[in-house]
Amino acid sequence: MELRSRLSFLGAFQLDRVLWIAPCLWYLAAACAAGIVCTLGRRRHGYRFALAPMTVLAALTAVWTLYSGDFKTNMQKLRNPDYGMLSYRDYYALGVMEQAREFLDTYSQKNAEEYRVVSLGIDPAAALYHGFCCLDGYSNNYSLEYKKKFREIIAPELDRNDYLKQYFDNWGNRCYLFSSECPGYYTIEKNGFSFQDYRIDAKALYELGGRYLLSAAYIQNAEEQGLLLLNETPFETPDSYYRIFIYEVVPGN
């Protein structure tokens, strides 16, 4: 991190953003090489001579794609449901987020489109998928003004962890509720973990329109932070990745 900060704008450059085109370049190079071999061969079996290495290359590429891509992890997940990778069902909290929405629609006497939520320890895409209006999310295109307003909400946690502060201030695609107790973890599995001392600016969250916080873990000091727990028993299913606690934002309570 220190080295990248000394490189100015070059420190923000990520080579893997352009390396996705590398396979195309390799195939182009292989095709050019095959063409040269065929031209230089000038004999009946020239094309067959070039076809052999091309076939081997294609086979190796196929094996590598299956091994390193999503196919391998998907097959492992199907073979072993306890495999660590999240399934789509887990990621979108199917069977759990529906319970949360039904509860909030009844509690607030409003539709989900009429109030705003944020997620803690749950990727905001899950709430968005189920029709919630989210103040948070993963985006590469939102205004600097909004970034600054959202930063006020998470400032107490950013001030406790330099990594999170640098990450949000210098990058900011993840407009998330960060936690210094589990930096770098954007999804929290139901495993007994709880937030011991989570800090948030509830007033800033309320002023931005946030009324409810969906948390994947219990927040022990919630009331001190202006958060009121609405469900003592978390929403979950026997095989769900998440359990969800719902907190109402009540600044000054």
Residue pairs with C-beta under 8 A, 6 or more apart in sequence:
1 163
1 166
3 11
4 11
4 12
5 11
5 166
12 170
12 171
23 61
30 54
30 57
34 50
34 51
34 53
34 54
35 50
37 46
37 49
37 50
38 46
38 47
38 49
38 50
40 46
41 47
41 49
41 50
65 71
66 72
73 83
73 85
76 83
76 85
77 83
77 85
77 87
81 239
86 187
86 241
89 95
90 240
90 241
90 242
91 123
91 125
91 126
91 187
91 241
92 125
92 126
92 129
92 130
93 122
93 126
93 130
93 240
93 241
93 242
93 244
95 237
95 240
96 235
96 236
96 237
96 240
96 242
96 243
96 244
97 126
97 127
97 129
97 130
97 244
98 130
99 235
99 244
100 130
100 214
100 235
100 244
100 246
101 112
101 130
101 131
101 132
103 230
103 231
103 235
103 246
104 112
104 115
104 117
104 212
104 246
105 111
105 112
107 230
108 114
108 115
108 211
108 212
112 130
112 131
112 132
112 133
113 131
113 133
114 133
115 133
115 211
115 212
116 133
116 134
116 135
116 208
116 209
116 210
116 211
116 212
117 127
117 132
117 133
117 134
117 135
117 210
117 211
117 212
117 213
117 214
118 124
118 134
118 135
118 136
118 153
118 177
118 205
118 210
118 212
118 213
118 214
119 126
119 127
119 134
119 136
119 176
119 177
119 213
119 214
119 215
119 216
120 177
120 179
120 195
120 198
120 213
120 214
120 215
120 216
120 217
120 219
121 179
121 182
121 185
121 186
121 187
121 188
121 215
121 216
121 217
122 187
122 188
122 214
122 215
122 216
122 242
122 244
123 138
123 186
123 187
124 134
124 136
124 137
124 138
124 176
125 137
125 138
126 242
127 134
127 214
128 134
128 137
135 150
135 175
135 205
135 208
135 209
135 210
136 150
136 175
136 176
136 177
137 175
138 173
138 174
138 175
138 176
139 173
139 175
140 173
142 175
146 175
147 172
147 175
149 204
149 208
150 175
150 208
151 158
151 168
151 169
152 201
152 204
153 177
153 200
153 201
153 204
153 205
153 208
153 210
154 168
154 176
154 177
154 178
154 200
154 201
155 201
155 204
156 199
156 200
156 201
157 164
157 177
157 178
157 179
157 180
157 198
157 199
157 200
158 164
158 165
158 168
158 169
158 178
159 165
160 180
160 199
161 178
161 180
161 183
163 183
163 184
164 178
164 180
164 183
167 174
167 178
168 174
168 178
174 186
176 186
177 200
177 213
179 195
179 198
181 195
181 196
181 197
181 198
182 188
182 193
187 216
187 241
187 242
188 216
188 217
188 242
189 216
189 241
189 242
190 216
190 234
190 236
190 240
190 241
190 242
190 243
193 217
194 217
194 218
194 219
194 220
195 215
195 217
195 218
195 219
195 220
195 221
196 220
196 221
197 220
197 221
198 219
198 220
198 221
198 222
198 225
199 225
200 213
200 225
200 226
200 227
202 225
202 226
202 227
202 249
202 250
202 251
203 226
203 251
203 252
205 213
205 249
205 251
206 226
206 249
206 251
210 249
211 248
211 249
212 230
212 246
212 247
212 248
212 249
213 227
213 246
213 247
213 248
213 249
214 244
214 245
214 246
215 244
215 245
215 246
215 247
216 242
216 243
216 244
216 245
217 245
218 234
218 245
219 225
219 227
219 229
219 245
219 247
222 228
222 229
222 247
223 253
226 249
226 250
226 251
226 252
226 253
227 247
227 248
227 249
227 250
228 247
228 248
228 250
228 253
229 245
229 246
229 247
230 246
230 247
230 248
231 245
231 246
234 243
234 244
234 245
235 243
235 244
235 246
236 242
236 243
236 244
